[in-house]
Amino acid sequence: MQARVTPIWTPSAERLSGCHLTAFARLAETVWGKELPDYHRLWRASVEDPGRFWSLVWDYCGVIGDKGSVALENGDDMLAARFFPESRLNFAENLLRRDDDTLAVVFRGEDKVEQKLSWRELNQLVSRLQQAMRAAGIQPGDRVAGFMPNMPAALAAMLAASSLGAVWTSGSPDFGTDGALDRFGQTEPRILFCPDGYWYNGKAVDIRAKMIHLAEKLPSVERFVVVPYLGDGVDFAAAVPRAQTLGAFLAGFDARPVEYLRLPFNHPLYILYSSGTTGKPKCIVHGAGGTLLQHLKEHQLHADVHQGDHLFYFTTCGWMMWNWLVSGLASGAALMLYDGSPFADDGRAQWDYAAEHGFTHFGTSAKYIDSLRKTPLVPARDWQLPKLRSLFSTGSPLVAESYDWVYENIKSDLNLASVSGGTDIVSCFALGAPTLPVYRGELQCRGLGMAVDIYDELGRPLYREKGELVCLKPFPSMPIGFWNDPDGEKYRQAYFGRFPNIWCHGDYAEVTQHDGVIIYGRSDAVLNPGGVRIGTAEIYRQVEAFPEVLESLAVGQAWQDDERVVLFVKLREGVQLDEDLAGRIKAQIKNGASPRHVPARIVAVADIPRTVSGKIVELAVKNVIHGRPVSNVSALANPEALKLFENLSELGE
Ligand SMILES: CC(=O)CC(=O)O
């Protein structure tokens, strides 16, 4: 029998009665004629009949558009399934629901720049951009790109593009030239928005040379639109071929009501990019209806976002959490945009922003929380955060000790929701719920309408054991396909190659005794010493306990017909990896995890390679230590770090 575990947080009666999820469950009981007294019964009912569930989400969230009479056709076939095949809607129309003087967007570029827009001002900017894009000949299906900081102009350009049925695709201006070309070179945008530079950690970053180079290499771009950020952008635009400033692009177009082209549910909305660590990034196309419905569900039912809330997520325009964040407008939230380093102004910029603008929801990465734990900052002590109700974490598993830290050092009454899914589904498989308790180290639940299960290697369901995270039934935010994949074979292979007609996500996970979820890492990075499968997060969780260690990365090294675990650690400045520290790390892993998890070698490195969205790249390091080539170095934010793993004497003995 498993030991009883007490939750670290339990929702108050007030939260339970006031949240969207409770209202939705009551509505479902009435409409479906079923008793749904708790979350897990609601989840079961939601996956039993996905068409019925998503149809109720459409109604509850008040999607603007024509729904049609069919919610789901071919529901038994993951690849042929179609949600709302008769419907017509426009994504931007659903986001720009209001046009009044209340707050729609706040933007801070570190502690340097602040801008605020009311709903009316946002509508006006979108209208002018829409007219300018139309005058530039933008048609449904054309690509419009943003190589942009997370600032209002990027949001407005996306809304204008989608109001016309164009497809928005974005990256972050800190991507290297090759990273940008690997992405936009494939999707061939006609217009590309960029800034005249950006702020990072208090410093102005010049991107003029990069943009001149991109202009040479991206012939599809007829026009670069330069958004003033560091200055007025005039000299910058003059230096870049085919560029003009935003002011010049909009000149002559006065604001009027935004017009919306209503299109089929699966009309393409976004192209997102996989991290591209094993080749060129995959260009994943997401549809307007699926993205909208899934985000409405996650924001309202799982994150309990209400009209007037202040929704923040720390993200760049190159990560899917940007797409997730901006959909918050559809639930009436004001977006709190931030660009720059999360540690700007000695880590104070973000928390000053949270306190001064009364954030209700604060989203970040697990890596940020882990790093924050190692700084002297204590938000609970140094800032007033009375309105903050939820804290989201993603990017990698949030270790159990970080749950303790958040409740002790940020706020004790908080729905701490670690969420997991990704670019492939522009949303989550597992996440939070305001009606459920939080258990340390666990994601609270599987998403409503997401038929998530865990399978062993032979495709058999596992009960309370670690295995492959799969999804057994279609959901609206499955990609509508990959770009340049006319027969859909790359798409099929990516998700359905492992188990026919079952989405295999590539996460190594477990459904717990509380019906929560633990993610143990990517399944292709699973360690296998002596035939025991170990998720890398099981090791990171133990190593995180050491203030001396800033970051770690574990891989399996082929060794004497078996595999041995090698742990790389990036240490705090001035700390040496001596026998004492190595011994303490090993003891912690042995006691906290198991003797099987103990690394055969621990090696100190000066840096750990990560993707442009901040994920450490175990597979690339595994290739380097085995002398194999790394296929797409341009996907990395710090590719030079790979050199540190070449020919290490510690790994030859
Ligand atoms: C929701 C997520 O899963 C985000 C990510 O880790 O990329």
The ligand as a Gaussian input file, in Angstrom:
#p B3LYP/6-31G(d) Opt

LIG

0 1
 C        3.741000      23.573000     -22.180000
 C        5.126000      23.120000     -22.424000
 O        5.401000      21.942000     -22.364000
 C        6.109000      24.110000     -22.758000
 C        7.454000      23.531000     -23.054000
 O        8.045000      22.867000     -22.201000
 O        7.975000      23.790000     -24.140000

